[in-house]
Amino acid sequence: MRYIDLYQSGELLQRLKEAYHRLRACDLCPHSCGVNRLKNETGICGAGLLPKVASANIHKGEEPPISGTRGSGTIFLSGCSLSCRFCQNFPISQLRNGEEIATRGLADRMLQLQRRRAHNINLVTPTHFLPQILAALWLAIPDGFSIPIVWNSSGYEKVDALQLLDGVVDIYLPDMKYSEEEPAVIFSSAPGYTRFNRSAVTEMLRQVGHLQLDENGIAVRGMIVRHLVLPGGDAGTRDTLHWIAENLGRTTHIALMNQYFPAYLAGETAQLARRITEAEYDETVNVLDEFGLENGWVQEQ
């Protein structure tokens, strides 16, 4: 069942009502700040009642099945439940640059990107605006919205919130950032990251399964896990890849990223104040082979 079926059955409306109810004492992410966002109170993510959008455009720099030939209709949402000291999108995530718009405006942006022939709508850092996204979808469907939805997130998610997206999201694109608690707290202010993250990606896989492509190699359903290699091994790459192989399966598609550089506040943090070396990245590529993880993408050094 996809979101059009959920709309026609009335289930989508029920879910967005439930999601908005959770804004009264917001618990959409693991921080569970408890602020009343219906009254425009803000918690750690900085989000109030209205969705805040930094940009909405065609993007061709995602993984090949996401960008395809015509690009991904990428909507960057402002704010974030993480506070990563090395965030490369910090003007959007941490400084919260963007424009507050009505849910009708968000629906219109989704429809505009569909008219521009985007392969999908790629919602970047969407977790804290889950209710508003459901409302925008509910408004967009009667106007003909029908392309796949990509949930492009930090992976710091709660399973009960993700369950509101079952049948709504076609493609999950989560990060798996850390395998240990200490770096998750020090670098991203994300207590319990590994526990929440592993439960979240397990739920995502339950909902959409492994990556499925159409006859042109474009993603239509499934999950791609992203992992950014950090200097000094602080991301716990080996442990994360082993966990994926044993718990998600060796057919899981993984984007192993080497693009780390000391952005934002990383230069003030000793462990993060340099790029990764070629040897560090090559070692992680070898770990993919060791655990039989053959699906996905590695990057040029």
N, C-alpha and C positions, 0 to 999 in steps of 0.2 A: 504493500500500500504506500503510495506517494502522497505528497502534500495536497495534490488536487483531490484525491479520494478523501483525505482527512477534511478538506474544506467542504466537500459535498455532503459528507456524513454529519457535519457539525462538530466533529472531534477537534478540529483546529481551533475553533472558537472557544471550546471548553479549555483547551490547553493554554491559550493566551490569557484567558481569565485567571487560571491558576497561576500562571507566571506573574501576572500583574499583582496578584494577591501577595506573592512573595516579596514584592517591593515595599510592603508596609513595614517589614523588619528584614531588610535585605539579607538573604542567605543564598544567593545564586552561586557564589564561589566559596572555596574553603575558608576564606577569612570570616564569613558570616558576620559582617559588621553590625547588622541589626538596625541600621539607620532607616528612617522612613523616606524612601525616595519618591513616594507619591507626593510628599511635601517638599521635594527637591533637596532633601538632606543628602549629603555625600559622605562616602566612606573612603576606604583606601584607594579604590579605583578612580575616584574623582567624578563618577557619573551621578547625575541627578535623574530627573524624570525623562527628559527628552533625549533622543539619540543625538550623538555628536559625531559628525563626519568630517574627517580631514581631507579626503579626496574620494572620487568615484570615477574610475577611468579604465580603459583597456590596458592590460598589463601582459607583456610577453616574456617575462623573466622567471616564471614559475617552472616547476617540473614539466617536461614535455607533454605528458597527457593532460595537464591542467591548462597550459597556455595554448597547446595545439597550434593550428595555423592562423586562427583569427584572434587569439588572445583571450585572457580571462577577465571577466568584468569585476574588477577588484575595488572593493569599498573598504577603505581604511577607517576604522572607528577609533575615536579618541579615548585616551585613558587606558588603564590596564590593571589587572589584579596583581600583577607582579611589579617589582621595583628593581629590575635588572640594572646593575651598575654598568653593564657593557652594552645596553640596548642601542642597536644601530638606528632604530626609529624613534629615538628618545623625544624629539620635538612633538611627536604624536602621542606616544605612550606615557611619557613622564611629564612633559610640559603641557600636554593636553591641548595642543593646537587643533583647531577645527571649528566647525559651525554647528550650533544646535539647530535642529530642524524638527518639524513634526513627523510623525510616522507616515503621513501621506507623502511628505517629501522624500522619505527613504524609499517608499514604494515606487515613487516616480523615478528615482535614480536606478532602481533595479530594472524597471521597464525600459528606460532609456538605453541601458547597457545591453539589454536583450535586443532592442531595435538596431543597435550597432553590431549585432551578430556575434556577441561574445559567446564563447562556448558554455559559460557558467557564470554564476554570481559567487564571487570569492570574498567572503566576509572575514576580514582580518582583525584579530583581537575582538571577537564578538561576545564573549561570555557575559560581560556585565550589561549588555543590551539584549539579552535573550528575549525578554517580553516584548520589547519594541520591534525586534526583528519578526517575531511571530505576528504582531499586529500589522506590520508593513506587508508581510506575505499575504495575510488575509485580505488586505486592500488591493494587492497587485493581481491576485488570481482572477478576479472577475474581469480585469482588463487584459487578460491573455497571457499572464506570466506563466512560463512552463519549463524554463531551462534548469539544469541541475544546480543545487546549492552546495557550495564548499564551505565547511566550517574550519577556518584556518586559525588555530588557537595555540596558546602556550601549553596546553595540556594540563593546566592546574584547574581541574574541573571536579564537580560533584556528580556522582552517578544519578542522583534523583533529579538534578537539573537536566542532565543529558537525556533522560528518559522523556522529557517533554519534546525532544527533537526527533524521536524515533519515527521514521517515515517522512520527516521534514527535510533532514539533511541527507544528501545523496553521497557526498564525498567528505570524509574527515581527513584533515591535514594537521594533526597535532604534533607539537614538539614533545620529545622526551629529553629533558634538559639535564637531569641529575639522577644519580643512583644512590646518593648519600645525603643525609640531612644537613650536615654542616655547611657545605657549599651552597645548598639551596637557600639557607637562611642568610648566610653572609653576603652572597652575591645577588640574591633576588628577593630577599625578605619573604620567603615562601615556606613557612613551616609545614612539615608533612608532605612536601612536594612529591616525593617518590611514592608514598602510599596512595595519595590521591591520584597521581598521574597514572600509575599502573592499573588502578581500578577503572579509571576513565577510559584508557585506550582499550581495555578489555571490553567495556560496554560499547564503545564505538565499533569495535570489530563485530560484536554480537549483532549490532543493528544493520551494518552495511556489508560485512564480509570483506574478503580480500579484493584488491583492485580489479575492476572489470573495465575493458575498453571496447569501443565500438569498432566497426570495420575500418575506420580511419585512424585508429590508435588514440582516440580521445576518451578520457575517463568519463564514465557514466555513473559509476557507483564504486564504493569501496573506501579503503584507507591507505594513506601514505604517511609513514612516520618520519619526522624530521629530527635529526640529531646534529647539533653544532659541537664540533670538537673544540675544547678549551685548552689553553696552554697548561702544561704541567699535569695533564690528565685529570683535572678537577671536575670534569663532567662525568667521570666514571664510565667512559665509553665502553670498555670491555664488559663491565657488569650489565650495562643496559642492553648491549647487543646479545649477550648470552640470555638475558631474561626474555627478550623478544623471541629468540629462536625456540626457547623452551615453552613459552606461554602463549605467544601469538602464532607461532609457526614459521617455518623456514621459507614459506612462500610470501611472507610479509614484504611489501615494498618499502624500502628505506632510502631516504635522501640523506647521505652522509656529507655534511657541509664543512668546508675548510675556510670559510670566508670571515672567520673571527678577526677583528682588529680592536684595539683598545678605544672604543667609542665612549661618549658620555663621561661617566665617572671612573672608568676602568683604569685610567692612567694614575689614579690616586690609590689603587689597590695593587699591592706588590704582585700577587699571583696573576693578575689580569693585565699587567702593564706592557705586554708584548704580544706580537702575533704568534701563531703556532708555527712550528718549523715544518719543513718538508718531511723530515723523519717522523715527527709526531703523527702527521696525517697518514703517511704510508703505513705506519704501524696499525692504525685503526682500519685501514682498507684490508690489511692482512687478517684482521680479526673477523671481518665479514666472511672472508673465505673459510677461515677456521670453523666458523659456526654454520656454514652452509647457507648463508644469507645471500642469494644470488640475484634477487630482484631489487631493482632500484637504480640509484645514480650516485656516482662519486664525481668530484670536481677536479678540474685541472689545477695544478699548483702554479 
